Amino acid sequence: MRGLFLQPFDGGSHRAFLSGLLANTRADWEVLALPAGGWRRRMRRGAEELARQFERVRGAFDVVVATDMVDLAEFLALTRRRLGGTPAMVYFHENQVTYPRLRGTKFNSWFGQINYRSALAADAAAFNSEFHRADLLGAFRQLEREPNNWLTAEGIAAIAAKSLVLPVGVELDWLEGPEERGEPRTLLWNHRWEFDKAPELFERAVRRLAEEGVPFQLIIAGEPGENPSPAMWRIRETLADRLLHFGFAASREEYARLLRMADIAVSTTRHEFFGIGMVEAMAAGCIPCAPRRYAYPELVPAEHHDLLWEDEAGLMARLRALLTGPLPPREPFRAAARRFGWERVGPMWQEALEALAAGAVPGSAALRLR
């Protein structure tokens, strides 16, 4: 099987996913990629730029896979003389309809239309979690009921009929090693420091815990991003005596060591379509403390959904209990994380790609991890 992969944003978790996919599927892949950065530019111009790259590629393909940042409908139109009816899949790492927006900014329908057109033009629309699939389809249905919209009920139904869930594969072996946990217990933040991850809520929570005299230590990791929140710098100023680490880890080995030092991995995000950081933390033995929504109920074992919280008061209650009371055993969380290792996820992708190449909607490969 020969596959063409369109990677309009080749960086970060997108690059890690593609590397894993290439290594864990039996296909001869041709990758067309654009550098990371400037995601708006990638969505506006990426299809045309990748189509020009395609002019230098020789031979035929059995499948085309594109990520959500490319206008797949435009790419297929520009390459129709060669690709013709080659089966195509769009893979949604995220989407631009339900992605959180900065306060005061408006929904840009252009990028939402790109996601809609890509899903409509594809033979299969794959999502990294069941939450993500339901979230985007629900948003499409809501938009369709509004005046002057750009969707149709028939188009949304067609997308739903060819949608499936294929999780992100995560490399986990590199997280193994000696654990360095001690007392007091350590809270971990391993997300970007930007508005969509709600670092202000995390900062309020740890500051209140400190004021209450609750014993804990802190590891602040993750990427600052383009617009890091001042809340993270306030943590460094006010809770310096509790910090074991502050800043982006210098290497993958250092990051793994930090995860093995931590007890509780905290998320206060405003969204999470999948949650690679939480999967990595759980694989290293961390106990999750995250919202009872988004993709987290799919990541955390059902018998431990009591660790998930509804609001700020619930977050505080969970953190106090985890820092001062008995901790649940770590192995169930390690086992839950292992469901997303490439050795489990790779065969699911292989099955889906083979079905797509055969002209079938690969629904039989839908997420079956419980």
C-alpha positions, 0 to 999 in steps of 0.5 A, a space after each residue: 500500500 502506498 500512502 500520501 500524507 499531507 502535513 501542513 504543520 510539521 512540528 510538536 505533537 503533529 510531528 511526533 504523531 506522524 513519526 509514530 504512524 510511519 514507523 507503525 504502519 505497513 505502508 510506503 509513505 510519501 510525506 508532503 510537509 510545511 514547517 510549523 508556525 503561523 497556523 492561519 497561513 498554513 490553513 489559508 495557503 497550505 493546500 496550494 503549497 502542498 499541491 505544488 510539492 506534489 507536482 514533483 512526486 511520481 507514481 500513484 497512491 492507494 490512500 491520501 491522509 491529511 490533517 485538519 490544518 489543510 483544506 483537503 477539498 482544495 488540495 484534491 481539486 488542484 491534484 485531480 488529474 493525478 489523484 482522481 478518485 484516490 480514497 482520502 481521509 482527514 484526521 482531526 487533531 483539533 478543529 477550528 470550530 470548537 477550539 477555545 478563543 481568546 476573550 473578546 475575539 470572534 469566531 472566524 468562520 473561514 477556518 471552520 469552513 475549511 474543516 467542514 469542506 475537508 470532512 465533506 470531501 474526504 472518504 473518511 473523517 477520523 477523530 482522535 477521541 470520541 469526545 472530539 467527534 461528537 463535539 465537532 458534529 454537534 457544533 456543525 449541527 448548531 451552526 446549521 440552524 443559524 441564519 446565513 450559515 455555510 453548512 447543510 443538514 445533508 452534508 453534516 449527516 454525510 460526515 457523521 456517516 463516514 466518521 470514526 475514532 482513531 486515537 493518537 499513538 503515543 511513544 511510552 517506553 522512554 518514560 520508564 526508569 527509576 522513580 524519585 517520589 518523596 514527601 511532600 507530594 508533588 503536583 505536576 503541570 505539563 501543559 502549554 502556559 497559554 490561555 486555552 489551558 487556563 493556567 490562571 485557574 491552576 495558579 489560584 488553586 496552588 496559591 490557595 493550597 499554600 495559604 491553607 498550609 497544605 504541604 506540596 511541591 511543584 513541577 512546572 513543565 510544558 512549553 510556554 508557547 507564543 503568549 505565556 500567561 503571567 500566572 506562571 511567572 507569579 507562581 515562580 515569584 510567590 511559591 519559589 520555595 515549593 518549586 522542584 522545577 520551572 520551565 521547559 525541560 531541556 531534554 526528553 530524558 529530563 522531562 521523563 525524570 520530572 514525570 517520575 518525580 511527580 505524584 499528581 498531574 493537574 489539568 485545568 484546561 478549557 478544552 482537550 481533544 485528546 491529551 498526550 501530556 496526561 497520557 504520558 504523565 499517567 504512563 509514568 505513574 502520576 495520578 490525574 486530576 482533570 476536568 470531568 469533560 472533554 476527552 478526559 473521561 476516555 483517558 481515565 479508568 471509569 472506576 477512578 472518574 471520582 478524580 475528575 472535577 466539575 468546577 473550581 470548588 471541585 478542583 480544590 476538593 480533589 487536590 486537598 484529598 490527593 495531597 493529604 489523604 491516601 492515593 489510589 494505586 498507580 498501576 490502573 493509570 499506567 495500564 490506561 495509558 498503555 492503551 494508547 501505546 503505538 503497539 496497540 494503536 498502530 494495528 487500528 490505523 493499519 486496519 483503517 487504512 486498508 479498509 480505506 484503500 479497499 474503498 470502504 468507510 473504515 468504521 470497524 477500526 473505531 476506538 475499542 479500548 475499554 
